[in-house]
Amino acid sequence: MARPGDRRPVIADHAIEVLADGGARALSHHAVDRAAGLAVGSTSYYFRTRRDLVDAAIGRIKSRSRAAFDGAHVPRPGPITARAAANLMADQLQLLASARRSDALAVFALVPEVEEHAESRARLAGCLFSREMATDLLGALGARDAERASLDLVDFLTGILFGSLFGQRRVEGVRLKSIADTLERFIVSNIAGTNSPDAHSSGAYSSGTYSS
């Protein structure tokens, strides 16, 4: 938690906005100073290098993702269904395409920026969708190899988000219920794949091979 007077959260917030508005090329210490209305040199005081600033933005997005999930409507205690899980994820996707749009745009803007930095690349990959949470969810739904299936799920969610921001889903104005339907079909199909004997004995199931 930031201490009183600590400007790191404010700086990270405005770094995200700079990324969302202008892409990775627009991100600089001076640009964030201007966006935040801070004195020149304030951002560099807290984040000495551009890499530090990028990592701060990624960390801030991850904390927002956690807060968004914690604040979501979670189904009542008891066995979770594929439909309930799909609705929960669809809500989070809608949030990322609307109120959290800047977070999503900033993440996609940073993809080429972190290409040569393995640690930052790994952090960026997990700042919108949690692989650990996806594993727990699929395990609760009955997937035998939930960890393996979670990679498919996270990639699938990322693809839907990209389409909602830039692709046909945005052009066609796909509704929330349609996204939930798509997610439910994917979850059911993915779990069936991990639980099939062929998926383990012959390697028929492999991460990232689902197609609609």
N, C-alpha and C positions, 0 to 999 in steps of 0.2 A: 504494500500500500504506500502511495506517495505521501511524503511528509508535507505539512502546511508550507506553502511557498515554493514547493518543488514544481518546476515548470515542465518536467518531463512528460506527464500525461498530455498537457496542452500542446506541447511541441509535437508529440507523436500523432495526436489527433489531426493537427494541421498538415503534417507530413502526408497523412493518408489522403487528405483533401487535395493536396498538390498533385499527388500521384493519380488520383481519380480524375482530376480536371485536365492534366497535361501529360500524363504518362511518366515513365521513369526518367526521361530526358529532362523533364521540368524540375525534378527533385534536386534541390541544393539547400545548403544552410541559409543562404540569403533569401531564397524563395519562401522557406518556411518562416523565417523572421518576418517577412512582409505579410504573409498570410495570417500569421498569429498576432500581428501588430506589436511585435517585440522589438526591442532595440537591436541594432545590427551587432552580431556576435553572440546573441543569446543562445541560439541553437547550437553553435559550435562549442559553447562553454559546456553544455551538457552532453553533447554527442560530438566527440572530437573529429571523427571521420565520417565519410558518407556511408561506409559500411555500418557503422554504429547507428546511424540514422535509419537506414533500411531495416536493421534488426529491431529497432525500437518500434517502427511501424508494424512489422510482422507480429511482434509481441502484443502490441495493443489490439490488433485485429483478433488475435487468438483469445485474448481476455474478453473481448466483446462477444465472440462466438460462445464462449462458456456462459457468459451472463445471459445471452439470448436463449440458450438451451435451458438454463436453470429457471428462466422466467416463463418458459413455454408451458402450455397446458399438457400435463403428463397424464395418461390414462390412470384410472383408479387402480389401487393395488390388486394384484391378481394376475393370471396369465395374460400376457399381451398378445394381441392378434396381429396378423400381417396388415390388416386394414388400419388399425390404430397406429401402428408404426409408420405406415405410408402417409397418413394424415399429418402426423407429427413432423415428418421430414418435408412434406409439401409446404407446411406452414413456414418452416425455416427457409426453404427455397424462396418462397414469396417474400419473406422479410429481406433476404439478400438481394432481391430484384427491386426492392422498393426502399424501405427505410434504411437498410444497410447497403444500399447500392454502391456507395463510395468504397466500402470495405471490399466488396467483390471486384470492383474495377481496379482498385489498387493492387489486389492480389494478381490479377491477370497482367497488369502493367509490369509487375516485378518478376515475372517468369524469366525473361531473358536476362534480367539484371543479376539473378542469383545462379545462373547456369554454371559458372566456374567456382562456386562456393558451396561445397557439399552440405555444410552445416546449415547455412541459411536456406538452401534449397529444401532440405528436410523440414525445417521449421515452417517455411512457406507452404509446403504440401499439406501440412496438418493444421493450418490456422483457421480454416473455414469448417472442415469436417474432420471429426476425430476418428481415427482408425480404431482406437481402443474402445470408444463408445459403440462404434459399428459392430465390433466383435462381440461385445456384451449383448447388444440387441439381437444379433443373429443367433447367438447361443441361446438366448431366452426363447427365441422362436423355434428352436429345435434343430438348427444346423449342426451337423457333426463336426465339420471343419470350419467353424465360424471365423477363425482368424484368416484363413485363406479366402473365404467368401467376402470378408469385409473389404478387401482390396477392390473387388468388383463393385461393391456397393458405393464406396467412396468415389471411385472413378465415374460411376454412373451418375451420381449426384453432381459431380463437377461438370459433366457433359450437359446435363439438363440446365444447370445454372448458366453455362456458356451460351446455350441456345436461347435461354430466356433473356439474356443481355444483348446478344449480337445476332442470333440466328433466326430460324424459321419460327420458333416458339414466340419470339417477340413480334415478328411480322404478322403472324396469324392470331396473336392475342390469346394464346392457350389459357384456359381457365384452370383455377386451382384444383377443381375436382378431376379434371383430365390428367393433371400431373400426379395426383394421388392414385388414380387408377393405374397409370403407367408404373408407378413405384410399387404398387401392390403386386402387379403381374411380375415385375422383376424379382421382388423378394421371394415370392412363391416359387418361381422358376429356379432361382439361385439356390434356395434351400433344397429343392428337389434334386438339383445337380450334385450338391455336396453329399446328400444322403443316398445317392445311387451307388450300388456296389461297383458299377463300372467306373465311377469317378475315382475310386481308390485303387482298384485292381488294374485298370488299363490306362489310367490317366486321361479318361474321357473329359473330365472336368479340369479346366485350367483357368487361372485368373485372367480376367479381362477378355474372355472370348464370347460373352453374351452379345447377341445381336437381336434387334427387334424386327 
